[in-house]
C-alpha cells in the first residue's frame, strides 16, 4: 500500500505469535538482563511472580508481526519515530501476541511531495483479549507515483 491508500480510521490486525520461555530468556540475556527476565528464583520473588518478557522484546515482536502483514512492503521509507509507548501488562512464557492498528492521521510532506506521513495507533494484545502494550508510530511512505 502507498501513502494514498491509508485513510483516517483504516484498521488492520496481524496474525498472532506465541513467545516461548526460551525466546524470552535468549533475548533478555543478550539485550535486557534484568533478574525478572532471566532468573527463575528472582522472578518468582519479583512483583511479577515469574519470568516475563522484556518490553523491548514485546515491541520487536509487534514490529515483526506488523511487517509480516506486508502493508508497508512496497512503500516504506522508514519511520521518524514513535510516541506514547506504554507497557501495561507483562508478557509471560507461552503468551500469544497479536497487534491491532488504526490510522489516526495522514499528512503529505510539504517539502517532499512524493511522500507522506501516516500515524498509526497500535495495541498489542496477549491471548486474544488483554492489552499488554500500546504506542503510536509514524510511518514515512512513498506516494503511489513518486
Secondary structure by P-SEA (a helix, b strand, c coil): cccccccccccbbbbbbbbcaaaaaaaaaccccccccccaaaaaacccccccccaaaaaaaaaaaaaaacccccccccccccccccccccccccbbbbbbbbbccccccccccccbbbbbbbbbbcccccccccbbbbbbbbcccc
